[in-house]
Amino acid sequence: MKRILLRTIVGLLAAVIVAYLVDWVVWKVRMAHGTGMGQVQVVHVLAEQMKGNKEAYYLNDVEMMDCSRSLFPRGGSAACWWVNWHRQVIDH
């Protein structure tokens, strides 16, 4: 049982490392062609605490956020698929 668990963990770790390296190579090729980075529109919402343990939300800012077109974050930016899923940022 321990051997199966160990092999499974090593296999998953190897798969993640291979995916990371392949993603890096693909991103580098895209960067060479000028398509490695993108932009996503992000909405910032300001949340203010009110009486009665309630919150009020106000539209704060809309901006274009740089992102990398890759599976993992690259070039100091989050991955575009992640930013697309989290387009609304709540500031307290």
N, C-alpha and C positions, 0 to 999 in steps of 0.2 A: 504494500500500500504506500509506504514512504517513497519507494522508487518511482511509482507512477506519479505521485504528487511532485516529486523533484523534477522528473522529466517534463511534466506539464508546465511548471514554473520556468524552467530553463527554455522550453520551447516558446512560451509567451514572451519572455524577455528577448529572445533572439528575434522573434517576429517584430517586436517594437523597435529594436535597434535597426533591423533591415528597413522597416517602414520609414524611420527617421532619416536614414542615409539616402534612400531612394527619393524621399520628399525633398531633401536638400539638393540633390543633383538636378531634379526637375525644376526646382525654384531657381537654381543658378542658370540653367538653360533659358528659362523664361526671363530672367533679369538681363541676360545677354541680348534677348530679342525685345526688351523693353516692356514686357507684359507681366513681370513678377510682382508688381505692386498694384493695388487698387484703392478705391475710396468708397466709403459707405456713409450715408447720411445718418447722423446720430442725434437724438433729441435728449436734451438735458432738462430734467424736471426737478424743481425745488420743492422739497417736502418740509413743511413747518408744523411744529407741534402746537396744538390748540387746547383749549379747556376741555375737560371731560374725556381726556385720553384719546382725542381725535387728531387727525392730520389733515392739513390742507395742501393741495398740490397745485403748483403754478408752473407754467411753461417758462423755462429759464433761457434756453439757447438751443439753436439748431446749428450743427456744424458738420463738415465733411471730415471724417476720420480716415487716416491712412491705414491700410491693412495689407498683409501679404497674401498672395494667392497661392496658398499652400495648406498642407494638413496641419503642420505645427507652426507656431509663431516664428517669423524670420525677420531679419533686418531691423530689429527693435520695434516691430509692430505686431499686433495680434493677427491671427489668421482671419481672412475675410468671412469664412463661414461662421466663425464665432461671433464676430462683430454683427453680422446679419441677424443672428439669433438674439443679440442683446443690443438692439438699436436704442432702447430707452434706458438712460442712466439717471438714477435718482440721487440728487445731491441733498445732503442734510445740513 
